[in-house]
Amino acid sequence: MLTYQLFELWNSKDLQTLHLVALQGFSKLSEPLEALLTILENCPGKQKGRSQTLGHRVLIEFQTWFEANPQVNLSSLSEQEAAVLQQRALALLTDTHPSFVDSLINIYELSSLDTAILQGHIVWLHSIKCYKEAAALCIKFKLQNNLNMEEMCVPLILQDKITLAESFVTGYSDLEKQLVTLLDSWCHPNFRAEEINKRFPHLPQSKLSTAQIQPKILTKHIFRLVEKFKIDQVLCPNALHKRRLDSLRFLMYKRFVEKSMTDENWTDHVQYVVADDLELQIQLVEMLVKYCSLRKASQWSLRYNIPRYRLPFGVWETQQSLPPHLQQICLSDSAQTEEWVPSPSHCQRFYQVPLIKDKVHFVNSPEALQRCRGLMLKEGSIVGVDMEWQPTFGCMSTQKVALIQLAVFEEVFLLDLCASRFCQHPETVIFIRDLFSQKSILKLAYGMAGDIKCLLATWPELLEEPLKMEEMLDLLSIHQKIQRGKVNQTQNGTKEVMVGQDCAEKGLSLMVQQILGRPLDKTEQMSNWEKRPLRISQIRYAVADAYCLLDVYTVLSSNPASFGLPADLRSLTASQSETSKDKKQKEKQDKQAKKEECQGDKRASPPRPDTEKGALGGEKPSEDSPPLPPQQLRVVCDNMLQGLGRYLRCLGVDVVMLENTDDHRVAAKLAQAEGRVILTCGQPFQSLRSQVGEGRCLSLDCSEKARDQAVRVLRHFNVQPTPSDIFSRCQACNSDQYVAVPREDMIKMLKQKGYLQDQDNADQTPEKSHPQEEEENLCDIVTPAVTPELPRYALQCRWAPLSGLDPDSLTFPGRAPVQLHTVPPALLLKIPLFYVCTRCGKVFWEGSHFDRVLSMFQEVLHITEENTESAAMPMMAAQHN
């Protein structure tokens, strides 16, 4: 009776009456503990993990009543009766909602059950593929050591629930190490996903599960867990090797492709990354052959004494031809030869500190610190603060500060923390505490979070007794405000500057360029800051990074309104935490909206034809603006979204797709060079977005099907393809230029290359039993009564004359041969006209693919009577030469 009443009240949504009826009903029950289980077992509409169900509501009401009636408990029942109720309650633990599970465990004292019974239930849940529920219960009952870590955690990882797998092992040192070792084994170069299938054949495989075991993603998880669990990196050799190899590729790119790193810096970092790993040393030599020269590769191979049989072709011979003085890698001692004042061209291009060298003071002893302390701790001072540390390229979890730069007007102090006695001297730590805690001193910084993290790694005592931060103004928050307002100040006046537009600068360098007129020279940013003595160029960079904060603050505070800033710049930092909360709330609301739009920091708008070189506002396209033709949307898809790229290209969008071996930074280069929007998913989004500016990088949900991703992108950019756009681009290479080849010419080409003759016997039809008869019949139909029609997408493509094809080699001007081997001779009886891509030579013909694509994307296609007729209307082919 009570169950029926509660069900009726739940359906009528009369929760207040339900509350009263439940409390009264529980008091009238002779066996409330048994009755509760009966009600829960018969509750309709069970939904895992959902609190808005009748069963969950009943349990909440019973918990309230139970706490008010302590006399109701299992001790009032016989041991056998209590065991039966506990078994029934345990059977209900297939839900993961914490309050549901906790209430049942509390009411029926399930923690007191025999370990074997609890473990058996967890194993049963696992066997019916309730992996998440099994792991959650195992954690509740603290049975992790009783179960196999791999059996429990592998399904979680494949379902993108690595956080739960992490919780499963947390607090159990052996399990923590086992998890890290397992993930590291998946990073081995010879590892294949099929090995998981063999080990766990019952696990379902999907694109999502495959994405979770990509080495790039796994490596990030491994290093995060190594830091969290304080595990020795010796346990993750594969991840460490991959991280170092990726770092080596990055260094090669910076030095020989981007050319933004000096040879001195490159050499320092290469030696650190390669270390004593023979395989990495060989990789370095191979890369040098590719990116630089045989001579450079030979010098490094001699340096590491690589065996001859492991050397790339040509390196050994080059070694033998090198004179003795060129067999060693020699670097000039620029620390002694550089001038403080840079070249005129450098001064013209970059921000310059208005100080002579004598105004820069190196502090590496307690005595030198006293003078610095006297100037820095003056009441009312304004101090620019910056820090430098040795880049480790992710190969180490924590980085210690090597240099602290403190700038006041007219002077800069460089605190050398590589001097161990000075770094660990009590006076040094006291000075840092005093500086940051002084309310009367304004400290300026830019993106201080990273600096503070390294500072705490340098001095662990700052964690034991937390460092107080008073009067810190992070100019990053001010820069973000200026970016949102799109109004920036230069020394020559006010002008609008769109972030990311025709600008390679970012971060502090971009802010300095926008406010002071010239960017910072970031060449020495990735220096070896632990090597002494520092080069003059390093010192100049370190000084500029701190002193520019003073100059930027001076300009901003003199006229904040012109930058769209409040009169009190410090108020922006104070309100930063509130802004973060608002942003998190907005992200939560967006997620609950079922991801109706592509994810990204702002809605992006691709360049319109009339404003292709104009500013990129990153705003949502106006509802009144005309839809964008797919040919004007230019994107680059990273290697996790190749399926999306193929669908967009199929609809006429200009798409470049990264290869599986490409680094995601290639996407940023292509976007900058060709004005493309980056489509990505997962971790690369943040770094890519910072490289191309607002609105030029979109992140999509990796778990979605490629077709759904394509629909989201088209709607996001207000792109409305028509049937005439389908297959207007080559699906293989993205070209939009074809040549029309009539059947007669295709037969001649097949004969010329021997493909037709080879296939005659295989392709005979019952009516044509002799090869010669088939050839004659083919020749009878090569001259149709009407000129073959061009495809429906003819107006959306560029058409080249057939005369551009070399008659002997059958190649196009770009040397691409016609892919005749892909043309089945049997098609010649049915297809009057073939279309060949002039860039890659792929051959196409009209088939059933068009109808499938039309059906698949009907919801986003712009289908009108006009374009339907034009798609069906025969188009007369131009006469070919």
Secondary structure, DSSP 8 states (H G I E B T S, - for coil): -HHHHHHHHHHTT-HHHHHHHHHHHHHH-SSHHHHHHHHHHH-S---TT-SSSHHHHHHHHHHHHHHH-TT-SGGGS-HHHHHHHHHHHHHTTT---HHHHHHHHHHTTGGGS-HHHHHHHHHHHHHTT-HHHHHHHHHHHT-GGGS-HHHHHHHHHHTT-HHHHHHHHTT-HHHHHHHHHHHHHTTSTT--THHHHHH-TTS---HHHHHTT-HHHHHHHHHHHHHHHT--GGG-HHHHHHHHHHHHHHHHIIIIIS--S-HHHHHHHHHHHHTT-HHHHHHHHHHHHHHS-HHHHHHHHHHTT--GGGS-TTHHHHHHHS-GGGSS-----HHHH--SS--HHHHHHS---S--GGGEEEE-SHHHHHHHHHHHTSTT-EEEEEEEE---TTSSS---EEEEEEEETTEEEEEETTSHHHHT-HHHHHHHHHHHH-TTSEEEESSHHHHHHHHHHH-THHHHTT----SEEEHHHHHHHHHHHT-EEETTEEE---TTSS----HHHHHHHHHHSS----TTTT--TTSSS--HHHHHHHHHHHHHHHHHHHHHHHSGGGGT--S-THHHHHTHHHHHHHHHHHHHHHHHTTT-S-BSSS------GGGTTS--------TTS--B-GGG-EEEE-TT-HHHHHHHHHTT-EEEE--TTS-THHHHHHHHHHT-EEEE-STHHHHHHHHH-TTSEEE--TTS-HHHHHHHHHHHTTB---GGGTT-S-TTT---EEEEEEHHHHHHHHHHTTHHHHHTTTT--TT--SHHHHHHHHHHTSS-SS--B--TTGGGSEE--GGGS-TTT-B-TTS-B--GGG--GGGGGT-SEEEEETTT--EE---SHHHHHHHHTTTT----HHHHHHHHS--B-----
